[in-house]
Every structure is written in structure tokens, then in C-alpha cells.
Amino acid sequence: MTATALFYIIIGILVLHFVIDKILDSLNAKHFNDPIPAELQDVYNKEEYEKSQAYKKEKYRFGMLTSFISMGATLLFFFLDGFEFVDQIARSFSDNNIIVALIFFGIIMLADDVLSTPFSYYNTFVIEEKYGFNKTTISTFILDKLKGWLMSAILGGGILSLIIWFYESTGSNFWLFAWGIVIVFSVFLNMFYARLIVPLFNKQTPLEEGSLRSKIEGYASNVGFSLQNIFVIDGSKRSTKANAYFSGFGREKRITLYDTLINDLEEDEIVAVLAHEVGHYKRKHIIYNLIASTITMGITFWLLSLFVGMPIFSEALGVSTPSFHIGLIAFGILYTPISEITGLVMNLLSRKFEYEADDYAKNTFEASPLISALKKLNKNSLSNLTPHPAYVFMHYSHPTLLERFRNLKS
């Protein structure tokens, strides 16, 4: 195969992926006006439903605009030898491959972020503001960007540096060391995410004593779930949308509630949502997800080790000096069909886990408060109640509200 042929295969994969994604978006948009299923008629009143329709349509149009602009910029970058241009800039600073790679990806990511920031700003301060979701201030928006860049530089740059160092030190076996590093990092991040990362962006406070805490602790005691850490996060500083999540293992495990969740739901509904989260823990979903992602990552690194050093990858992208970082980009695009398949499998597994967690909540607490909580959460986020089945299959990590309702009622 020639470098030119490989270049057009890469372009073909990018374009095909984009076209399929836009077809799915279009199919989903055509279902916006479908009648709401009888079981969900009480989610929206007439005014709320019209607002949700307007929100979905505006988000769809804006998403299509931004994705076409992004795709156009990407293709221009490829056809105008953008990788060679950035690679030469990076090499003008150093001869060290690790430093070159860090500068290279730093330029790419910074340029991408700068170009996408106006669209992100418009989405946050125009669309989300228009529909009553946005609570972010401009200063918070800017600080989030700066913190995100810093974290990417420290965490992403650190891992990339280690992977390249292993590549240069151990040759074809580097994938084993790289895999090990990512496993350790994933476990560490899962353990200490709430303690180390979340405080950079949000304030967390222990849930105060009162009837809600008593109900949560009572439920946890009834199902044999050791729980000392119940925290409230100030999600309202950015959005009115609500959430709750479980994180960590052992002494580090904790339940985190968004303050918006506490404001939006009744106490029994909050306990039902937490019962769902406890169900994930009791059914060992966190462990299964970690194992599945670990296996997938191992296969990915092994395949990367077979191809990343091939000079044709750099030639295909128009880069005169073969390197690990250019090979990594070419491999990442060529790997897209496989990652799409693994993504589908992970989504199927995730939807199965959501049913199991719902069943656990139903059997150890009650179904009705979880149903009412899910309806309120969907209403308050102006969710789409009639998504296209193909879009759900490809993109949803959770079953639809209707599917969850029917499962909880069965």
C-alpha cells in the first residue's frame, strides 16, 4: 500500500464516520415531534413540552453547524499538510522526542480549544441561558478552561511522556508497560477522583444532619451498604441540571449529590436514586466496567505496538520525520471502526447495568419514587422522550425513560 492510498483511507474513515453520525442525528431529529407515549404524558404540560421541543431543535441545529465547521477545518488541516507544519514547529524547540510530542499535541489541543471556545461560549451563554439552564459566570467559564488546560498538561502530558519513554526504552514490548501505567492511573483516578479532581472545580460539603441523611443512612444500613461519606456538590454554580454519582472503593467510596438534585426531588425520590447507585456497587458494575475497559485498552495498546512505528503512517500524513506521535494519530483514526464496535458493546453493557441497578432499587426500596424522580429529572433537563431507536442503539449509555419506566413497572 502506498502512503497516498493510506491517506485517502484515513480521510474516508473520517468522512464515513461523520456522515453516519449526521444521518443518525437527522433521524433522531425527525422524531422530535412524535407523540409522547401514554406512560409519559405526565412528564410535560403543554407549555413545558413546547419549550422542550424548541430546545431540542435549537441544540440540533447548532450541533449540526458546529460539527460541519469542525469537519471542514479538520479536512483542511489534513489536505494542507497541517501535521507537517505543527511537527516542524515542535522540532524547532527540541530534539528530544518526548518534548517534541508534548509540544506537538499541546499546539494541536490549544488550537482546537481556541477554535471551539466561541461555540462553547454561545452554547453556554446563549442557548443554555435562553432555556434557563446556565448558571455559569464568565469568570467560572474562563477558569474552567484554564484548569482544564492545566490538568491536560499535567495528567495527559505525564502519561504520554511515560508511554513514549517506554516505547523508546523497551521497543515492541512497550505496550505492556503502557497498559500497566494506564491501569494504575485508571484505578487511582476512580479511587481518588472525588478527593483530588472534583475540588478543583466544585465545592463539596458533607450532607448535613436531618431527615434526608437519616433516610439515606437507614436505607444503606438495611441493605448492608457501609456508607460514611455523603457529600453535596455545588452543581448549581454552572447549571440547573441535576445529577448524583457513586465513586471510589473501600474507605474512599462516597455518594455525591448535586445540590440541584436535592432542590428538585422529594426525599424518598432522592433515596430511590441513591438506591439505584448502590445497586451499581452491589452488582459490581464498577468492577466489571473497569475490567472491560482494561481488556479493551490492552488490545488497543497491543495493536498500537504493531503499527505505530511504521514509516508509512507519517508519510500518509505528509510528515517528513517519522515519529511515535504522528503514528499515534494515524493509528487512532484507522482504529475508529474498532473503537465504534467496542463502544457499542460498552453501551449495551451499560444499558444492561442500568436495568439491573433499577431492579435493585425497586426490590430494596420502591419503584414509584424512582419513576417519579426519573420523570422530574427528564422534565427539568427538557429531555427528548421520543428518540430514534437507531440513535439510542448507537449513542445511549442508559435506556430511554420509557424503557426504564416499563422495566420498573414490570
Contacts in CASP RR format, 6 or more apart in sequence:
PFRMAT RR
TARGET T0000
AUTHOR 0000-0000-0000
METHOD contacts of the structure
MODEL  1
MTATALFYIIIGILVLHFVIDKILDSLNAKHFNDPIPAELQDVYNKEEYE
KSQAYKKEKYRFGMLTSFISMGATLLFFFLDGFEFVDQIARSFSDNNIIV
ALIFFGIIMLADDVLSTPFSYYNTFVIEEKYGFNKTTISTFILDKLKGWL
MSAILGGGILSLIIWFYESTGSNFWLFAWGIVIVFSVFLNMFYARLIVPL
FNKQTPLEEGSLRSKIEGYASNVGFSLQNIFVIDGSKRSTKANAYFSGFG
REKRITLYDTLINDLEEDEIVAVLAHEVGHYKRKHIIYNLIASTITMGIT
FWLLSLFVGMPIFSEALGVSTPSFHIGLIAFGILYTPISEITGLVMNLLS
RKFEYEADDYAKNTFEASPLISALKKLNKNSLSNLTPHPAYVFMHYSHPT
LLERFRNLKS
1 312 0 8 1.000
3 312 0 8 1.000
3 315 0 8 1.000
3 316 0 8 1.000
3 318 0 8 1.000
4 316 0 8 1.000
6 312 0 8 1.000
6 313 0 8 1.000
6 315 0 8 1.000
6 316 0 8 1.000
6 330 0 8 1.000
7 78 0 8 1.000
7 316 0 8 1.000
7 317 0 8 1.000
7 318 0 8 1.000
9 334 0 8 1.000
10 78 0 8 1.000
10 316 0 8 1.000
10 317 0 8 1.000
10 330 0 8 1.000
10 333 0 8 1.000
10 334 0 8 1.000
11 75 0 8 1.000
11 78 0 8 1.000
13 333 0 8 1.000
13 334 0 8 1.000
13 336 0 8 1.000
13 337 0 8 1.000
14 71 0 8 1.000
14 74 0 8 1.000
14 75 0 8 1.000
14 78 0 8 1.000
14 333 0 8 1.000
14 336 0 8 1.000
15 71 0 8 1.000
15 75 0 8 1.000
17 336 0 8 1.000
17 340 0 8 1.000
18 67 0 8 1.000
18 71 0 8 1.000
21 67 0 8 1.000
22 64 0 8 1.000
22 67 0 8 1.000
24 388 0 8 1.000
24 390 0 8 1.000
24 391 0 8 1.000
24 394 0 8 1.000
24 395 0 8 1.000
25 60 0 8 1.000
25 63 0 8 1.000
25 64 0 8 1.000
25 391 0 8 1.000
27 388 0 8 1.000
27 390 0 8 1.000
27 391 0 8 1.000
28 60 0 8 1.000
28 384 0 8 1.000
28 387 0 8 1.000
28 388 0 8 1.000
28 390 0 8 1.000
28 391 0 8 1.000
29 56 0 8 1.000
29 57 0 8 1.000
29 60 0 8 1.000
30 388 0 8 1.000
31 384 0 8 1.000
31 386 0 8 1.000
31 387 0 8 1.000
31 388 0 8 1.000
32 53 0 8 1.000
32 56 0 8 1.000
32 57 0 8 1.000
32 60 0 8 1.000
32 384 0 8 1.000
32 386 0 8 1.000
33 53 0 8 1.000
34 386 0 8 1.000
35 386 0 8 1.000
36 43 0 8 1.000
36 44 0 8 1.000
36 49 0 8 1.000
36 385 0 8 1.000
36 386 0 8 1.000
37 385 0 8 1.000
37 386 0 8 1.000
37 402 0 8 1.000
39 402 0 8 1.000
39 405 0 8 1.000
39 406 0 8 1.000
39 409 0 8 1.000
40 375 0 8 1.000
40 385 0 8 1.000
40 401 0 8 1.000
40 402 0 8 1.000
40 405 0 8 1.000
42 375 0 8 1.000
43 375 0 8 1.000
43 378 0 8 1.000
43 379 0 8 1.000
43 385 0 8 1.000
43 401 0 8 1.000
44 52 0 8 1.000
44 379 0 8 1.000
44 385 0 8 1.000
48 379 0 8 1.000
48 382 0 8 1.000
51 131 0 8 1.000
51 382 0 8 1.000
52 382 0 8 1.000
52 383 0 8 1.000
52 384 0 8 1.000
54 131 0 8 1.000
55 127 0 8 1.000
55 131 0 8 1.000
55 382 0 8 1.000
56 382 0 8 1.000
56 384 0 8 1.000
58 127 0 8 1.000
58 130 0 8 1.000
59 127 0 8 1.000
62 119 0 8 1.000
62 122 0 8 1.000
62 123 0 8 1.000
62 127 0 8 1.000
66 116 0 8 1.000
66 119 0 8 1.000
69 119 0 8 1.000
70 116 0 8 1.000
73 115 0 8 1.000
77 83 0 8 1.000
78 317 0 8 1.000
81 318 0 8 1.000
83 317 0 8 1.000
83 318 0 8 1.000
83 319 0 8 1.000
83 326 0 8 1.000
83 329 0 8 1.000
84 317 0 8 1.000
84 318 0 8 1.000
84 319 0 8 1.000
84 320 0 8 1.000
86 104 0 8 1.000
86 107 0 8 1.000
86 108 0 8 1.000
87 100 0 8 1.000
87 104 0 8 1.000
87 319 0 8 1.000
87 321 0 8 1.000
87 323 0 8 1.000
87 326 0 8 1.000
89 103 0 8 1.000
89 107 0 8 1.000
90 100 0 8 1.000
90 101 0 8 1.000
90 103 0 8 1.000
90 104 0 8 1.000
90 107 0 8 1.000
91 100 0 8 1.000
91 321 0 8 1.000
93 99 0 8 1.000
93 100 0 8 1.000
93 103 0 8 1.000
94 100 0 8 1.000
94 103 0 8 1.000
97 164 0 8 1.000
97 168 0 8 1.000
97 323 0 8 1.000
97 324 0 8 1.000
98 160 0 8 1.000
98 161 0 8 1.000
98 164 0 8 1.000
98 165 0 8 1.000
100 323 0 8 1.000
100 325 0 8 1.000
101 160 0 8 1.000
101 161 0 8 1.000
101 164 0 8 1.000
101 323 0 8 1.000
101 324 0 8 1.000
101 325 0 8 1.000
102 157 0 8 1.000
102 160 0 8 1.000
102 161 0 8 1.000
104 325 0 8 1.000
105 157 0 8 1.000
105 160 0 8 1.000
105 325 0 8 1.000
106 153 0 8 1.000
109 152 0 8 1.000
110 149 0 8 1.000
113 145 0 8 1.000
113 149 0 8 1.000
117 145 0 8 1.000
121 141 0 8 1.000
124 134 0 8 1.000
124 136 0 8 1.000
124 141 0 8 1.000
125 134 0 8 1.000
125 136 0 8 1.000
125 138 0 8 1.000
125 141 0 8 1.000
128 134 0 8 1.000
128 239 0 8 1.000
131 382 0 8 1.000
132 240 0 8 1.000
133 239 0 8 1.000
133 240 0 8 1.000
133 241 0 8 1.000
133 381 0 8 1.000
134 238 0 8 1.000
134 239 0 8 1.000
135 235 0 8 1.000
135 236 0 8 1.000
135 237 0 8 1.000
135 238 0 8 1.000
135 239 0 8 1.000
135 240 0 8 1.000
136 144 0 8 1.000
136 237 0 8 1.000
136 238 0 8 1.000
136 239 0 8 1.000
140 237 0 8 1.000
140 238 0 8 1.000
144 201 0 8 1.000
147 200 0 8 1.000
147 201 0 8 1.000
151 197 0 8 1.000
151 200 0 8 1.000
155 185 0 8 1.000
159 181 0 8 1.000
159 182 0 8 1.000
159 185 0 8 1.000
162 178 0 8 1.000
162 181 0 8 1.000
163 174 0 8 1.000
163 178 0 8 1.000
163 181 0 8 1.000
164 324 0 8 1.000
164 325 0 8 1.000
166 174 0 8 1.000
166 177 0 8 1.000
166 178 0 8 1.000
166 181 0 8 1.000
167 174 0 8 1.000
167 178 0 8 1.000
167 308 0 8 1.000
167 324 0 8 1.000
168 324 0 8 1.000
170 176 0 8 1.000
170 177 0 8 1.000
172 305 0 8 1.000
173 305 0 8 1.000
174 305 0 8 1.000
175 298 0 8 1.000
175 301 0 8 1.000
175 302 0 8 1.000
175 304 0 8 1.000
175 305 0 8 1.000
176 301 0 8 1.000
178 301 0 8 1.000
179 297 0 8 1.000
179 298 0 8 1.000
179 301 0 8 1.000
179 302 0 8 1.000
182 297 0 8 1.000
182 301 0 8 1.000
183 294 0 8 1.000
183 297 0 8 1.000
186 290 0 8 1.000
186 293 0 8 1.000
186 294 0 8 1.000
187 290 0 8 1.000
189 197 0 8 1.000
190 247 0 8 1.000
190 248 0 8 1.000
190 249 0 8 1.000
190 286 0 8 1.000
190 290 0 8 1.000
191 248 0 8 1.000
191 249 0 8 1.000
191 252 0 8 1.000
192 248 0 8 1.000
192 252 0 8 1.000
193 247 0 8 1.000
193 248 0 8 1.000
194 204 0 8 1.000
194 231 0 8 1.000
194 247 0 8 1.000
194 248 0 8 1.000
194 252 0 8 1.000
194 254 0 8 1.000
194 256 0 8 1.000
195 252 0 8 1.000
198 204 0 8 1.000
198 233 0 8 1.000
198 256 0 8 1.000
202 233 0 8 1.000
202 234 0 8 1.000
202 235 0 8 1.000
202 237 0 8 1.000
203 233 0 8 1.000
203 234 0 8 1.000
203 237 0 8 1.000
204 231 0 8 1.000
204 232 0 8 1.000
204 233 0 8 1.000
204 234 0 8 1.000
204 256 0 8 1.000
205 231 0 8 1.000
205 232 0 8 1.000
206 229 0 8 1.000
206 230 0 8 1.000
206 231 0 8 1.000
206 232 0 8 1.000
207 213 0 8 1.000
207 216 0 8 1.000
207 230 0 8 1.000
207 231 0 8 1.000
207 232 0 8 1.000
207 257 0 8 1.000
211 267 0 8 1.000
212 262 0 8 1.000
212 267 0 8 1.000
212 270 0 8 1.000
212 271 0 8 1.000
213 230 0 8 1.000
215 267 0 8 1.000
215 268 0 8 1.000
215 271 0 8 1.000
216 227 0 8 1.000
216 230 0 8 1.000
216 255 0 8 1.000
216 270 0 8 1.000
216 271 0 8 1.000
216 274 0 8 1.000
217 227 0 8 1.000
217 230 0 8 1.000
219 271 0 8 1.000
219 274 0 8 1.000
219 275 0 8 1.000
219 278 0 8 1.000
219 364 0 8 1.000
219 365 0 8 1.000
220 226 0 8 1.000
220 227 0 8 1.000
220 278 0 8 1.000
222 364 0 8 1.000
223 275 0 8 1.000
223 278 0 8 1.000
223 282 0 8 1.000
223 364 0 8 1.000
225 278 0 8 1.000
225 281 0 8 1.000
225 282 0 8 1.000
227 253 0 8 1.000
227 254 0 8 1.000
227 255 0 8 1.000
229 252 0 8 1.000
229 253 0 8 1.000
229 254 0 8 1.000
229 255 0 8 1.000
230 254 0 8 1.000
230 255 0 8 1.000
230 257 0 8 1.000
231 254 0 8 1.000
231 255 0 8 1.000
231 256 0 8 1.000
231 257 0 8 1.000
232 256 0 8 1.000
232 257 0 8 1.000
232 258 0 8 1.000
232 259 0 8 1.000
232 262 0 8 1.000
233 256 0 8 1.000
233 257 0 8 1.000
233 258 0 8 1.000
233 259 0 8 1.000
234 259 0 8 1.000
235 243 0 8 1.000
235 258 0 8 1.000
235 259 0 8 1.000
235 260 0 8 1.000
236 258 0 8 1.000
236 259 0 8 1.000
236 260 0 8 1.000
236 263 0 8 1.000
239 260 0 8 1.000
240 260 0 8 1.000
240 380 0 8 1.000
241 260 0 8 1.000
241 380 0 8 1.000
241 381 0 8 1.000
242 258 0 8 1.000
242 260 0 8 1.000
242 261 0 8 1.000
242 263 0 8 1.000
242 264 0 8 1.000
242 265 0 8 1.000
242 377 0 8 1.000
242 380 0 8 1.000
242 381 0 8 1.000
243 258 0 8 1.000
243 260 0 8 1.000
243 261 0 8 1.000
244 255 0 8 1.000
244 256 0 8 1.000
244 257 0 8 1.000
244 258 0 8 1.000
244 261 0 8 1.000
244 270 0 8 1.000
244 273 0 8 1.000
244 274 0 8 1.000
244 277 0 8 1.000
245 255 0 8 1.000
245 256 0 8 1.000
245 277 0 8 1.000
246 253 0 8 1.000
246 254 0 8 1.000
246 255 0 8 1.000
246 256 0 8 1.000
246 277 0 8 1.000
246 278 0 8 1.000
246 280 0 8 1.000
246 281 0 8 1.000
246 286 0 8 1.000
247 253 0 8 1.000
247 254 0 8 1.000
247 256 0 8 1.000
248 254 0 8 1.000
248 286 0 8 1.000
249 286 0 8 1.000
253 281 0 8 1.000
255 274 0 8 1.000
255 277 0 8 1.000
257 270 0 8 1.000
257 274 0 8 1.000
261 270 0 8 1.000
261 273 0 8 1.000
261 377 0 8 1.000
262 270 0 8 1.000
264 376 0 8 1.000
264 377 0 8 1.000
264 380 0 8 1.000
265 273 0 8 1.000
265 373 0 8 1.000
265 376 0 8 1.000
265 377 0 8 1.000
266 369 0 8 1.000
266 372 0 8 1.000
268 366 0 8 1.000
268 369 0 8 1.000
269 369 0 8 1.000
269 370 0 8 1.000
269 372 0 8 1.000
269 373 0 8 1.000
269 376 0 8 1.000
270 373 0 8 1.000
271 365 0 8 1.000
271 369 0 8 1.000
272 361 0 8 1.000
272 365 0 8 1.000
272 366 0 8 1.000
272 369 0 8 1.000
272 370 0 8 1.000
272 373 0 8 1.000
273 361 0 8 1.000
273 370 0 8 1.000
273 373 0 8 1.000
275 360 0 8 1.000
275 361 0 8 1.000
275 364 0 8 1.000
275 365 0 8 1.000
275 370 0 8 1.000
276 357 0 8 1.000
276 358 0 8 1.000
276 360 0 8 1.000
276 361 0 8 1.000
276 370 0 8 1.000
277 357 0 8 1.000
278 360 0 8 1.000
278 361 0 8 1.000
278 364 0 8 1.000
279 285 0 8 1.000
279 356 0 8 1.000
279 357 0 8 1.000
279 360 0 8 1.000
279 361 0 8 1.000
279 364 0 8 1.000
280 286 0 8 1.000
280 353 0 8 1.000
280 357 0 8 1.000
282 360 0 8 1.000
283 353 0 8 1.000
283 356 0 8 1.000
283 357 0 8 1.000
283 360 0 8 1.000
285 353 0 8 1.000
285 356 0 8 1.000
285 357 0 8 1.000
288 349 0 8 1.000
288 353 0 8 1.000
289 346 0 8 1.000
289 349 0 8 1.000
289 350 0 8 1.000
289 353 0 8 1.000
292 346 0 8 1.000
292 349 0 8 1.000
293 346 0 8 1.000
296 342 0 8 1.000
296 346 0 8 1.000
300 335 0 8 1.000
300 339 0 8 1.000
303 331 0 8 1.000
303 335 0 8 1.000
303 338 0 8 1.000
304 328 0 8 1.000
304 331 0 8 1.000
304 335 0 8 1.000
307 313 0 8 1.000
307 327 0 8 1.000
307 331 0 8 1.000
307 334 0 8 1.000
308 324 0 8 1.000
308 327 0 8 1.000
308 328 0 8 1.000
308 331 0 8 1.000
309 322 0 8 1.000
309 324 0 8 1.000
309 327 0 8 1.000
310 327 0 8 1.000
311 322 0 8 1.000
313 322 0 8 1.000
313 326 0 8 1.000
313 327 0 8 1.000
313 330 0 8 1.000
313 331 0 8 1.000
314 320 0 8 1.000
314 321 0 8 1.000
314 322 0 8 1.000
314 323 0 8 1.000
314 326 0 8 1.000
314 327 0 8 1.000
314 330 0 8 1.000
315 322 0 8 1.000
316 330 0 8 1.000
317 326 0 8 1.000
317 327 0 8 1.000
317 329 0 8 1.000
317 330 0 8 1.000
319 326 0 8 1.000
332 339 0 8 1.000
344 393 0 8 1.000
344 394 0 8 1.000
346 397 0 8 1.000
347 393 0 8 1.000
347 394 0 8 1.000
347 395 0 8 1.000
347 396 0 8 1.000
347 397 0 8 1.000
350 397 0 8 1.000
350 398 0 8 1.000
351 396 0 8 1.000
351 397 0 8 1.000
351 398 0 8 1.000
351 399 0 8 1.000
354 397 0 8 1.000
354 398 0 8 1.000
354 399 0 8 1.000
354 404 0 8 1.000
355 399 0 8 1.000
355 404 0 8 1.000
355 407 0 8 1.000
358 370 0 8 1.000
358 404 0 8 1.000
358 407 0 8 1.000
358 408 0 8 1.000
359 407 0 8 1.000
361 367 0 8 1.000
361 370 0 8 1.000
362 370 0 8 1.000
362 408 0 8 1.000
367 408 0 8 1.000
367 409 0 8 1.000
370 408 0 8 1.000
371 405 0 8 1.000
371 408 0 8 1.000
371 409 0 8 1.000
374 401 0 8 1.000
374 404 0 8 1.000
374 405 0 8 1.000
375 401 0 8 1.000
375 405 0 8 1.000
377 383 0 8 1.000
378 385 0 8 1.000
378 401 0 8 1.000
383 401 0 8 1.000
385 400 0 8 1.000
385 401 0 8 1.000
385 402 0 8 1.000
387 396 0 8 1.000
387 400 0 8 1.000
392 400 0 8 1.000
398 404 0 8 1.000
399 407 0 8 1.000
END
